[in-house]
Amino acid sequence: MKSPWKILMAAPVFFLLNLHTSASPAYDDHPSRHSKSHACIGCVLVVSVIEQLAQVHNSTVQTSMERLCSYMPEKLFLKTTCYLVVHIFGPDIIKLLSADMNADVVCHTLEFCKQDPGQPFCHLYPLPKEPWKFTLETARQIVKKSPTLTYSRSGSDICSLPFLAKICQKIKSAIQNSVPSQDVDSDKYSVFPTLRGYHWRGRDCNDRDKTVYPGRRPDNWDAHQDSNCNGIWGVDPKDGIPYEKKFCEGSQPRGIILLGDSAGAHFHIAPEWITASQMSLKSFFNLPTALTDELNWPQLSGATGFLNSTRGIKEDSIYLRLWKRNHCNHRDYQNISRNGASSQNLKRFIESLSRNQLLDQPAIVIYAMIGNDVCSGNRDPVPEMTTPEKLYSSVMQTLQHLNSHLPNGSHVILYGLPDGTFLWDNLHNRYHPLGQLNQDVTYAHFYSFLNCLQVSPCHGWMSSNKTLRTLTSERAEQLSATLKKIATSKKFMNFNLFYVDFDFQEITEEWRKRGGQPWQLIEPVDGFHPNEVALQLVADHFWKKVQLQWPQILGKENPFNPQIEQVFGDQGGH
């Protein structure tokens, strides 16, 4: 969005909501409408949490607001900001909730939600028993003389608060540029984890030398320094041979690069952030990290994740499998993904990819724009969908760019689009985290609310309209066929080209065999993205297919892995 930081209450949970909307700042054709809509969602979300905290703990609304703020971390001034919100908006929220007004009514009364003339009334919860206009007028009388409305009407910018200005600027910059915010030598690698740092691409091992970075061919076999940051350097005193030459020469090292969207970046809003019955002092511990990673968790993603799964699943990411296959691949990963990315806007950030044709190792590039070419939040999403002709043109431009940047011997895999009808089929009658306490909000209600506000991540699939869901899947199938056609008919000098179906049906069947249910593979808060378990299963499916059909993509298994571990341990970690 072009103005993503306009928010209603300067609350931490609103902060995260607006970070979500800001993750693709240049891709929004309706910034004003979307800013208002996300303000409405944020208000309903936070008021719901406040109301449910009071219910769970049998406390007053005032106590529940203070409880929520006490849970917030000090980092990024989240706790300070929360208490500021309570000071400004608390009195009116207390009055309205005490009068049995629900979150929808509260947020319309405080004008964070607005019903434009001729537009439908957007609500998450069941409508009040009394007529809506009567209920809203009653609520307005309760706060008639309140000064609070001047804040909500002003559309004030959270980043105008002096203590938030610096961190806001850093987050905006990282989002817009898709390169590390902290990168002293400007080689696109960092020693800092978030703000597009090493959560997204391998950690730099010398941030004051731009010739030292993950993925390059070793300089003089790294006899004197670790030029490629894989932790293997120096000379074996027994024979005078550099360790990099001894252990890595001829082992076919290669990196993994993902060109993806929010699914590839692993977009995730933790359910405990909005579920009153699960909330505690520990709930928001990782919120600052998430905010500075655009609500993405690439360090746990299926393609480039390097941390052990938090969900107890044994499968590894593609990067970790490549590292286990050949320890010389250590730290050679790049997650070039953005929320809102599609074939049509990839050209705006593909330059953030780092690969030098002459100096670097070959790479496996996975192109996985799996949703946004058919997904939008518009009331009529069909005209916004990418056509096969436009997809063909944009993908060919991308491949030509890769051919001019990737070292010879690289591989590019085009991923098809999934059939997203499984979202509605498996979730629509289940309760959303906001509706679990009182069993009053299903995913069907949640989807309808987002569609009404025109900010759904995918109106086409997250809809009660079966015809629309079918149309969306048909277009996805057409686009997948186009990608397959490109992969089977086009040749490039510096890489081989392949196509893989995104067969979510196979993933769900595998999950069923393990005793799971399909709905357990979807992010519970947004009801759209594949979750961590799903991403690891997708990685497993990808690896097995490639290993069976095109093993040359993966390179050889390095017989010196045990020796590398013996001499270099964890190779400096990640």
Disulfide bonds with the S-S distance in Angstrom:
Cys40-Cys113 1.98
Cys43-Cys107 2.05
Cys69-Cys82 2.14
Cys122-Cys452 1.99
Cys159-Cys168 2.07
Cys205-Cys229 2.14
Cys248-Cys328 2.01
Cys375-Cys458 2.07
